Amino acid sequence: MSQETKKVKGIITKSIGGSYTVEAPEGLITCKPRGVFRNKGITPVCGDSAEVLVETDGSGVIVEIGERKNVLSRPPVANADILLIVASTCEPEPNYLIIDKFIAVAEYKSIEPVLVLTKSDLNSADDAERIYKNAGISVFVIDNTTKEGCDELKKHITGKLSVLAGNTGVGKSSLLNNLFSELCVKTGEISKKLGRGRHTTRHAELYKFDEGGYIADTPGFSSLDVGEYDIILKKDIAGCFREFAQYTGKCKFHDCAHIAEKGCAVREAVERGEISPSRMASYVQMYKDASEIQEWKIKKNVK
């Protein structure tokens, strides 16, 4: 190694096009990735641990990416600890299927799913809170006007790398501003005509907070098509619904798909009110969608 260069280790905190920002003990370094990554089919993403060769002018070249414990393909974030799924009580109404798809991807990637319900000042969050707490999911109810609930959520994510997800218009930017006032994230007014907000974020970035930890907010993660971005095979979908676990092995048929089979312990639990009908409906829809995934997409699937 030349005396004019040195190697440092850090975490990728920003990605804009082919340019990356790495946070290292020495400070923030603007980097380009070494060409070998492209040859290996590797794309550096936010959350990656990176080894950087720093030039005398302060610029850097990413020469190595550390082993990942998980990676999301959309948004492109690695090594996430928590997926913060933001949904509003109204304007727009909560879409349980989209929420359940987010949760399933988190479970599949060994990321903790956390549901954040906003706009509690405008409508009750009781129904959604009951459904997901019953499913074993951590739920936080937030009033973005008074910041009620923000302190508890902030404690939960401190020291972790969290990814923010949810439909546009649910108050993600307002939530970020309330959690970390120094960010000053721009917000778009709800479009009454379209029934959705206008997100102003234009790049992937990790926001660091003083208490420890990062939160990622990225454009394009407003809705999720599991079959396109993070494929979950139909045999694995039941495992992404944690409330199904206690009924595993109790169905009449060992290969029960929990769709319409007789003697299905999971469906009987729904009838007894032990599993939410909306969660069951999401499972059935996701299973059917997974059954239609084309073979070439299955071969490309990487967990």
C-alpha positions as CSV (number, residue, x, y, z in Angstrom):
1,M,0.0,0.0,0.0
2,S,1.3,3.5,-0.8
3,Q,2.2,5.8,2.0
4,E,-0.2,8.2,0.5
5,T,-3.2,6.0,1.1
6,K,-4.6,4.1,4.1
7,K,-7.4,1.6,4.8
8,V,-10.2,2.3,7.2
9,K,-13.5,0.5,8.1
10,G,-16.9,2.0,8.4
11,I,-20.6,1.7,7.5
12,I,-22.2,2.9,4.2
13,T,-24.7,5.6,5.2
14,K,-25.7,7.1,1.9
15,S,-26.1,6.0,-1.7
16,I,-26.8,8.3,-4.6
17,G,-26.3,6.7,-8.0
18,G,-22.8,5.1,-8.0
19,S,-21.5,7.4,-5.2
20,Y,-21.4,6.2,-1.5
21,T,-20.8,7.9,1.8
22,V,-19.0,5.8,4.4
23,E,-19.0,6.8,8.0
24,A,-15.7,5.8,9.6
25,P,-14.0,6.8,12.9
26,E,-12.0,9.3,10.8
27,G,-15.2,11.0,9.5
28,L,-17.4,10.8,6.5
29,I,-15.7,9.6,3.3
30,T,-17.2,9.9,-0.3
31,C,-16.4,6.7,-2.1
32,K,-16.7,4.8,-5.4
33,P,-16.8,1.0,-5.4
34,R,-14.0,-1.0,-6.8
35,G,-14.9,-2.5,-10.2
36,V,-14.5,-6.1,-9.0
37,F,-17.8,-5.9,-7.2
38,R,-19.7,-5.5,-10.5
39,N,-17.9,-8.6,-11.8
40,K,-19.0,-10.6,-8.7
41,G,-22.6,-9.3,-9.0
42,I,-22.3,-7.4,-5.7
43,T,-23.8,-4.0,-5.2
44,P,-22.8,-2.1,-2.1
45,V,-25.9,-0.8,-0.2
46,C,-26.6,1.3,2.9
47,G,-25.9,-0.7,6.1
48,D,-23.0,-2.6,4.6
49,S,-19.8,-2.7,6.6
50,A,-17.1,-1.5,4.2
51,E,-13.3,-1.4,4.0
52,V,-12.2,1.8,2.3
53,L,-8.9,2.8,0.7
54,V,-8.6,6.5,1.4
55,E,-6.6,8.7,-0.9
56,T,-4.7,11.8,0.2
57,D,-7.4,14.1,-1.2
58,G,-9.9,12.5,1.2
59,S,-11.8,10.5,-1.4
60,G,-12.1,6.8,-1.1
61,V,-12.5,3.5,-2.9
62,I,-14.6,0.7,-1.4
63,V,-12.4,-2.4,-1.6
64,E,-14.3,-4.9,0.6
65,I,-17.8,-5.5,1.8
66,G,-18.3,-7.3,5.1
67,E,-20.5,-10.4,5.5
68,R,-24.2,-9.5,5.6
69,K,-26.7,-11.0,8.1
70,N,-29.5,-10.0,5.7
71,V,-30.2,-7.7,2.8
72,L,-33.4,-6.2,1.4
73,S,-33.5,-5.8,-2.4
74,R,-36.0,-3.0,-2.3
75,P,-35.2,-0.8,-0.5
76,P,-31.5,-1.8,-0.9
77,V,-30.4,-2.0,2.8
78,A,-28.2,-4.6,4.5
79,N,-27.9,-5.7,8.1
80,A,-31.2,-4.4,9.3
81,D,-32.3,-5.1,12.8
82,I,-35.9,-3.7,12.7
83,L,-38.4,-3.1,9.9
84,L,-40.6,-0.1,11.1
85,I,-43.9,-0.6,9.2
86,V,-45.8,2.7,9.3
87,A,-49.5,2.7,8.7
88,S,-52.1,5.5,9.4
89,T,-55.5,5.0,11.1
90,C,-57.0,7.1,8.3
91,E,-56.1,9.1,5.1
92,P,-55.2,6.5,3.9
93,E,-57.0,3.7,5.7
94,P,-54.6,0.9,6.8
95,N,-54.1,-1.8,4.1
96,Y,-53.7,-5.0,6.1
97,L,-52.5,-7.0,3.1
98,I,-49.6,-4.6,2.5
99,I,-48.8,-4.5,6.2
100,D,-48.7,-8.3,6.3
101,K,-46.5,-8.4,3.2
102,F,-44.0,-6.1,5.0
103,I,-44.2,-8.3,8.1
104,A,-43.6,-11.5,6.1
105,V,-40.5,-10.1,4.4
106,A,-39.2,-9.0,7.7
107,E,-39.8,-12.5,9.2
108,Y,-38.3,-14.2,6.2
109,K,-35.1,-12.0,6.5
110,S,-34.8,-12.5,10.3
111,I,-35.6,-8.8,10.8
112,E,-37.9,-7.8,13.7
113,P,-41.2,-6.3,12.4
114,V,-42.5,-3.4,14.3
115,L,-45.9,-1.8,13.4
116,V,-46.2,2.0,13.9
117,L,-49.8,3.4,13.8
118,T,-49.9,7.1,13.1
119,K,-52.7,9.7,13.2
120,S,-54.2,8.4,16.4
121,D,-55.6,11.9,16.9
122,L,-57.8,11.5,13.9
123,N,-59.1,7.9,14.3
124,S,-58.8,5.0,16.7
125,A,-56.0,2.6,16.3
126,D,-57.6,0.0,18.5
127,D,-58.6,-2.5,15.8
128,A,-55.2,-2.7,14.1
129,E,-53.4,-2.6,17.4
130,R,-55.4,-5.6,18.6
131,I,-54.9,-7.6,15.4
132,Y,-51.1,-7.3,15.5
133,K,-50.5,-7.5,19.2
134,N,-52.5,-10.8,19.0
135,A,-50.1,-11.9,16.3
136,G,-47.1,-11.3,18.5
137,I,-46.0,-8.1,16.7
138,S,-44.7,-5.1,18.6
139,V,-47.1,-2.1,18.0
140,F,-46.6,1.6,18.8
141,V,-49.4,4.1,18.5
142,I,-48.2,7.6,17.5
143,D,-49.8,11.0,17.5
144,N,-47.6,13.1,15.2
145,T,-49.2,16.3,16.4
146,T,-48.3,15.9,20.1
147,K,-45.5,13.4,19.7
148,E,-47.3,11.0,22.1
149,G,-45.8,7.5,21.8
150,C,-42.5,8.7,20.1
151,D,-40.4,8.3,23.3
152,E,-41.4,4.7,23.7
153,L,-40.7,4.0,20.0
154,K,-37.3,5.7,20.2
155,K,-36.2,3.6,23.1
156,H,-37.2,0.5,21.2
157,I,-35.0,1.3,18.2
158,T,-32.0,2.9,20.0
159,G,-28.8,1.1,19.1
160,K,-30.4,-0.7,16.2
161,L,-30.4,-0.3,12.4
162,S,-34.1,0.3,11.5
163,V,-35.7,0.5,8.0
164,L,-38.7,2.7,7.6
165,A,-41.5,1.4,5.4
166,G,-45.1,2.1,4.6
167,N,-47.5,3.6,2.1
168,T,-47.1,7.2,1.1
169,G,-49.2,9.6,3.1
170,V,-49.0,7.7,6.4
171,G,-46.8,10.2,8.1
172,K,-43.3,8.7,7.7
173,S,-41.5,12.1,7.3
174,S,-43.5,13.6,10.2
175,L,-42.5,10.6,12.3
176,L,-38.9,11.0,11.4
177,N,-39.0,14.7,12.3
178,N,-40.6,13.9,15.7
179,L,-38.1,11.2,16.5
180,F,-35.1,13.2,15.3
181,S,-36.0,16.9,15.1
182,E,-32.6,17.8,13.6
183,L,-33.4,15.9,10.4
184,C,-36.0,18.4,9.2
185,V,-37.3,15.9,6.6
186,K,-39.6,17.6,4.1
187,T,-43.2,16.5,4.0
188,G,-45.8,16.6,1.3
189,E,-49.4,17.4,1.9
190,I,-52.0,14.6,1.4
191,S,-53.3,14.7,-2.1
192,K,-57.1,14.5,-1.8
193,K,-57.4,13.7,-5.5
194,L,-55.1,10.7,-5.4
195,G,-55.6,9.7,-1.8
196,R,-51.9,9.5,-1.1
197,G,-49.0,11.7,-0.2
198,R,-46.0,12.9,-2.2
199,H,-42.8,11.7,-0.7
200,T,-39.9,14.1,-1.3
201,T,-37.0,11.8,-0.4
202,R,-34.8,11.2,-3.5
203,H,-31.9,9.0,-2.3
204,A,-31.2,6.1,0.1
205,E,-29.7,7.3,3.4
206,L,-29.1,6.1,7.0
207,Y,-29.9,8.8,9.6
208,K,-27.8,8.5,12.7
209,F,-29.1,9.5,16.1
210,D,-27.3,10.6,19.2
211,E,-28.6,7.8,21.4
212,G,-27.1,5.2,19.1
213,G,-28.3,3.5,16.0
214,Y,-29.5,4.4,12.5
215,I,-32.8,4.6,10.7
216,A,-33.1,4.2,6.9
217,D,-35.7,6.0,4.8
218,T,-35.7,5.2,1.1
219,P,-37.9,6.1,-1.8
220,G,-39.7,3.3,-3.6
221,F,-40.6,1.3,-0.4
222,S,-44.2,2.6,-0.3
223,S,-45.7,-0.7,-1.4
224,L,-44.3,-4.1,-1.7
225,D,-44.7,-6.9,-4.2
226,V,-43.2,-9.9,-2.5
227,G,-43.1,-11.8,-5.8
228,E,-41.1,-9.2,-7.5
229,Y,-38.7,-7.8,-4.9
230,D,-38.2,-10.4,-2.2
231,I,-39.5,-13.8,-3.3
232,I,-40.9,-16.0,-0.5
233,L,-41.7,-19.5,-1.7
234,K,-45.1,-20.8,-0.9
235,K,-43.7,-23.5,1.4
236,D,-42.1,-20.8,3.5
237,I,-45.0,-18.3,3.8
238,A,-46.7,-20.0,6.8
239,G,-43.4,-19.6,8.7
240,C,-43.7,-15.9,8.2
241,F,-47.0,-15.8,10.2
242,R,-45.7,-16.3,13.7
243,E,-49.1,-16.9,15.2
244,F,-49.4,-20.1,13.1
245,A,-46.4,-21.7,14.9
246,Q,-48.4,-23.1,17.9
247,Y,-50.6,-25.0,15.5
248,T,-47.8,-26.5,13.5
249,G,-48.1,-30.3,13.3
250,K,-51.7,-30.3,14.6
251,C,-53.4,-30.3,11.2
252,K,-55.1,-33.5,10.0
253,F,-52.7,-33.7,7.0
254,H,-49.0,-33.2,7.5
255,D,-48.7,-31.3,4.2
256,C,-51.6,-29.0,5.0
257,A,-51.3,-25.7,3.1
258,H,-53.9,-24.0,5.4
259,I,-56.0,-23.0,2.4
260,A,-59.1,-25.1,2.3
261,E,-58.1,-28.5,3.8
262,K,-60.3,-30.3,6.2
263,G,-59.0,-30.7,9.7
264,C,-56.7,-27.6,9.4
265,A,-55.7,-26.5,12.9
266,V,-54.8,-23.0,11.7
267,R,-58.2,-22.4,10.1
268,E,-59.9,-23.8,13.1
269,A,-58.0,-21.3,15.2
270,V,-59.4,-18.5,13.0
271,E,-62.9,-19.8,13.6
272,R,-62.3,-19.7,17.4
273,G,-61.1,-16.2,17.1
274,E,-57.5,-17.1,18.0
275,I,-56.1,-15.8,14.7
276,S,-57.4,-12.7,13.0
277,P,-59.4,-13.2,9.8
278,S,-57.5,-10.4,8.1
279,R,-54.2,-12.2,8.8
280,M,-55.6,-15.4,7.4
281,A,-56.9,-13.6,4.3
282,S,-53.5,-12.1,3.7
283,Y,-51.8,-15.5,4.1
284,V,-54.2,-17.1,1.6
285,Q,-53.6,-14.3,-0.9
286,M,-49.8,-14.5,-0.5
287,Y,-49.8,-18.3,-0.8
288,K,-51.9,-18.0,-4.1
289,D,-49.6,-15.3,-5.4
290,A,-46.5,-17.4,-4.6
291,S,-48.0,-20.4,-6.4
292,E,-48.0,-18.3,-9.6
293,I,-44.4,-17.2,-9.4
294,Q,-42.6,-18.1,-12.6
295,E,-39.8,-20.8,-12.4
296,W,-37.0,-18.4,-13.5
297,K,-37.8,-16.0,-10.6
298,I,-37.7,-18.9,-8.1
299,K,-34.2,-19.9,-9.4
300,K,-33.0,-16.3,-8.8
301,N,-34.4,-16.2,-5.3
302,V,-31.8,-15.6,-2.6
303,K,-32.7,-15.4,1.0
